[in-house]
Amino acid sequence: MTRILIDKNGNPVHLQIVRADAVTTMPTAPRSETDPVASAPHRSGVRSVRIETPYGVFHGPSGDLITRQLAEFGAHTRNELAMLLSFVAEGDIVLDVGAHIGTFAIPLARKVGSPGRVFAFEPTPSNHDFLERNVRENRVEGIVHVERLGASDRTETLRALRPASNTSAAFLAESGDGEVVRTVPLDEWWETRGGSHRISVIKVDAEGMDCRVLQGGRGILERDRPVLYFEVNPPALARAGSSVRELEDLLAEHHYHCFVHLGARNSTTDEFRLGRIRRPKELGSFGDVLAFHRESLRYPGYFAGPTVSRWSLRAMRAMSLPRRALRRMRRGLAAR
């Protein structure tokens, strides 16, 4: 089902609601390679690979989790990306906080086109270098503006520390021996940019800083009512000095309703299915939320079903797992 809505400025907003029998594709060249191509070592000392995907060409660190997802699925959290893109229109201004190597910023740039802008925040030097390289390679320099900054609820200097896992994502801490980064509140940063245009979408993937990022953008939330896409990770939120409850209170204060993709985060197609949840706590230990102001013209008004409980959500996502994973789960339960 497809709807065309008009925003408050009189511009058409094209929303494509994807069903299992209607898969969307990006207007780019198809993947020509199934395996990443090795390239020269990155100047940080990390060996990089080059991967062609339906969403663009990406250089990323070899062996990284996100790099492997690009090679296997054609995108990082491909189904979630397709869901977010369906609520983005040409000419939008988008903030991508925690842009990493550009896995969301590049597709967002292609969607907003030359009339739009994507401001990509990436404070860690190694990821920032990859991000700039990918922006140049995909020829979206005039659309994507790379900011070597982090976002928070205040201006401060923090350290970017690597977690003990096989990913290049980093979380910020007040002390340690990691790379030094600077954070700013989004409201303050936007004022320095002029702040005269409406921000349509804010995507946040800040390794636990998500709540603090949104707190630093309260003025934007109140004035522009942007679509929000953010990560809910209770341990990471606690590490950053916030909590899921604090995040829920912030969303309730600004009258936001929460939606999620009901299936797996990654597949080789762009299928997704929206379901409304009462609050981010329903996601349990981890998940991503797409939130709309209750009066937003981009609110998925076609959604008429009941809210999804935590247990229903887990059951739906379990059913979307590959059969091999389901068999492993059954064997594990039988062994108990």
C-alpha positions in Angstrom: 0.0 0.0 0.0 1.3 3.5 -0.9 0.2 6.8 0.5 1.2 10.3 -0.6 0.9 12.9 2.2 1.5 16.7 2.2 3.6 18.2 4.9 2.9 21.5 6.6 5.0 23.4 3.9 2.9 22.0 1.1 5.5 19.5 -0.1 4.5 15.9 -1.0 5.8 13.2 1.3 5.9 9.8 -0.3 5.5 6.9 2.1 5.9 3.4 0.8 4.5 0.7 3.1 6.2 -2.5 2.4 4.5 -5.9 2.7 6.0 -9.3 2.3 4.9 -9.4 -1.3 6.1 -6.0 -2.2 9.9 -5.5 -1.9 11.4 -2.1 -2.5 14.7 -1.6 -4.3 17.1 1.3 -4.3 17.6 3.1 -7.7 21.3 2.1 -7.8 23.3 -0.5 -9.6 22.8 -4.1 -8.3 25.5 -5.8 -6.3 28.2 -7.0 -8.6 30.2 -8.8 -5.9 29.3 -11.2 -3.1 32.6 -10.9 -1.3 34.4 -7.8 0.0 37.5 -6.7 -2.0 40.6 -6.3 0.1 42.3 -2.9 -0.2 45.4 -1.2 1.2 45.7 -0.8 5.0 43.9 2.2 6.4 46.1 5.0 7.7 45.0 4.0 11.3 46.7 0.7 10.8 43.4 -1.2 10.3 43.2 -3.2 7.0 40.1 -2.0 5.0 37.9 -3.8 2.5 35.7 -2.4 -0.3 32.2 -3.7 -0.6 29.6 -2.9 -3.4 26.0 -2.9 -2.2 22.6 -1.8 -3.6 23.0 1.3 -1.3 26.4 2.3 -2.5 30.1 1.5 -2.2 31.6 1.2 1.3 35.1 1.0 2.7 35.2 -0.5 6.1 37.6 -2.2 8.6 38.2 -5.9 7.7 36.6 -8.4 10.1 34.2 -5.8 11.6 30.7 -6.9 12.4 29.1 -4.1 10.3 31.5 -4.8 7.4 30.4 -8.4 7.4 26.7 -7.4 7.4 27.4 -5.2 4.4 29.0 -8.1 2.5 26.3 -10.6 3.5 23.1 -8.6 3.4 23.9 -5.6 1.2 23.4 -3.2 4.1 23.8 -2.8 7.9 20.4 -3.7 9.5 19.0 -3.7 6.0 15.3 -4.1 7.0 15.5 -1.4 9.6 17.2 0.9 7.1 14.4 0.3 4.5 11.8 1.1 7.2 13.5 4.4 8.0 14.0 5.4 4.4 10.2 4.9 3.7 9.6 7.9 6.0 12.2 10.1 4.5 11.4 12.5 1.6 13.3 14.4 -1.0 14.6 17.8 0.4 14.6 16.6 4.1 17.2 17.7 6.5 18.5 14.7 8.4 20.8 14.4 11.4 22.7 11.1 11.6 24.3 10.9 15.1 26.8 8.1 15.3 27.2 7.8 11.5 30.1 5.3 11.8 31.3 4.7 8.2 28.1 6.0 6.6 26.0 2.9 6.3 22.9 5.0 6.9 24.2 8.5 5.9 24.9 7.4 2.3 21.4 5.8 1.6 19.8 8.8 3.4 21.7 11.2 1.1 20.4 9.4 -2.0 16.9 9.6 -0.7 16.9 13.3 0.2 18.7 14.2 -3.0 20.4 17.5 -3.8 17.7 19.7 -2.2 18.2 17.9 1.1 21.1 17.7 3.6 22.4 14.9 5.9 24.6 16.0 8.8 26.7 13.0 9.8 28.2 13.1 13.3 31.2 10.8 13.9 33.7 11.7 16.5 36.1 8.8 16.5 39.0 9.5 14.1 39.2 6.0 12.5 35.5 5.9 11.7 35.5 9.5 10.7 38.2 8.8 8.0 36.2 5.9 6.6 33.0 8.0 6.6 34.7 10.8 4.6 36.1 8.3 2.2 32.7 6.7 1.6 31.1 10.1 1.1 33.6 10.9 -1.6 33.4 7.5 -3.3 29.6 7.8 -3.5 29.8 11.4 -4.8 27.4 12.8 -2.2 29.8 15.5 -0.8 27.3 18.2 -1.5 24.6 16.5 0.4 26.4 14.9 3.4 28.2 17.2 5.7 30.5 15.3 8.0 30.9 16.6 11.6 33.8 15.3 13.7 31.7 15.7 16.8 29.7 13.7 19.2 26.3 14.8 20.5 25.2 14.9 24.1 23.2 17.0 26.6 26.2 19.3 27.2 29.5 20.4 25.7 32.3 18.3 27.1 35.4 16.3 26.2 35.1 12.5 26.4 37.1 9.4 25.5 36.0 7.0 22.7 36.6 3.5 24.2 36.3 0.3 22.2 34.0 -2.4 23.6 35.3 -6.0 24.0 33.7 -7.2 20.8 34.4 -7.6 17.1 32.9 -4.3 16.1 34.5 -0.9 15.5 31.7 0.9 17.4 32.9 2.9 20.4 31.2 4.2 23.5 32.1 7.5 25.2 33.5 7.8 28.8 34.8 10.5 31.0 38.1 8.9 31.5 40.4 6.3 29.9 43.1 6.0 27.3 40.8 6.1 24.2 40.6 8.7 21.5 39.6 12.2 22.7 36.3 13.4 21.2 34.2 16.5 21.8 30.4 16.5 22.2 27.9 19.3 21.8 24.1 19.6 22.4 22.2 19.4 19.1 20.2 22.6 19.9 23.4 24.6 20.5 25.0 23.1 17.4 22.0 23.9 15.2 21.9 27.5 16.3 25.5 27.9 15.1 24.3 26.6 11.7 21.6 29.2 11.5 18.8 26.9 12.6 16.3 28.4 10.3 15.3 25.2 8.5 13.1 22.4 9.8 14.9 19.1 10.8 12.8 16.2 9.5 14.6 13.1 10.8 17.1 12.4 13.6 18.8 9.0 13.6 20.8 8.1 16.7 23.2 5.2 17.2 25.4 6.4 19.9 26.3 3.3 22.0 24.3 4.3 25.0 24.4 8.1 24.6 21.1 8.0 22.8 19.0 9.5 25.6 21.6 12.2 26.3 21.7 13.0 22.5 17.9 13.5 22.5 18.0 15.6 25.7 20.4 17.9 24.0 17.9 18.4 21.2 14.8 19.2 23.2 14.3 22.4 21.4 14.4 20.6 18.0 11.9 18.0 19.3 9.6 20.7 20.5 9.8 22.9 17.4 10.3 20.5 14.5 8.8 17.2 15.7 11.2 15.1 13.6 10.9 11.4 13.0 13.2 9.7 15.5 15.1 6.5 15.0 17.3 5.3 17.9 18.7 2.3 19.7 17.5 0.9 23.0 20.3 -0.8 24.9 19.7 -0.8 28.7 23.3 -1.7 29.7 24.8 0.9 27.4 22.3 3.6 28.5 23.2 2.9 32.2 26.9 3.2 31.3 26.2 6.6 29.8 24.4 7.7 33.0 20.8 7.4 31.8 18.2 4.7 31.6 15.3 3.3 29.6 12.9 4.9 32.0 14.5 8.3 31.4 14.2 7.8 27.7 10.6 6.8 28.0 9.8 9.9 30.1 11.5 12.1 27.4 9.5 10.6 24.6 6.2 10.9 26.6 7.0 14.6 27.5 7.3 15.4 23.8 4.3 13.2 22.8 6.0 10.6 20.7 4.6 7.1 19.9 7.0 4.2 19.3 7.0 1.7 16.5 9.3 -1.2 15.7 10.1 -3.6 12.8 8.5 -6.9 13.8 10.9 -9.1 11.9 14.7 -9.8 11.8 17.0 -6.8 11.6 18.9 -8.2 8.6 17.9 -10.1 5.5 18.8 -9.9 1.8 15.5 -8.0 1.0 14.0 -4.7 2.0 10.9 -6.2 3.6 9.7 -4.7 6.9 6.5 -4.7 9.0 5.6 -2.0 11.5 4.1 -2.7 14.9 3.4 -0.2 17.6 4.8 -0.8 21.1 3.6 1.0 24.3 7.1 1.9 25.4 10.8 1.1 24.6 11.0 -1.2 27.6 8.9 -3.7 25.6 12.0 -4.4 23.5 13.8 -6.1 26.4 17.6 -6.3 26.3 18.1 -4.6 22.9 16.3 -3.1 19.9 15.7 -0.2 17.6 12.7 2.2 17.8 11.1 4.4 15.1 9.2 7.2 16.9 6.7 9.8 15.6 5.1 12.8 17.2 1.4 12.0 17.6 0.5 15.0 15.4 3.2 14.4 12.8 2.0 14.3 9.2 4.4 11.3 8.7 2.7 9.3 11.5 1.8 5.9 10.1 -1.9 6.5 10.1 -2.6 3.3 8.2 -1.6 1.5 11.4 -4.8 0.4 13.1 -3.8 -2.7 14.9 -3.3 -3.1 18.7 0.0 -2.4 20.3 2.4 -5.3 20.4 3.3 -6.9 23.7 6.9 -7.9 24.6 6.1 -11.6 24.3 4.3 -11.2 21.0 7.2 -9.2 19.6 9.7 -11.9 20.6 7.5 -14.6 19.1 7.2 -12.7 15.8 10.9 -12.1 15.6 11.7 -15.7 16.4 9.4 -16.8 13.5 11.4 -14.6 11.2 14.7 -16.3 12.1 16.3 -18.7 9.6 15.3 -22.3 10.0 18.8 -23.3 11.2 18.6 -20.8 14.0 15.1 -22.1 15.0 16.4 -25.6 15.1 19.3 -24.6 17.3 16.9 -22.9 19.7 14.6 -25.9 19.9 17.6 -28.2 20.6 18.8 -25.8 23.3 15.3 -25.8 24.9 15.0 -29.6 24.7 18.4 -30.0 26.4 17.3 -28.1 29.5 
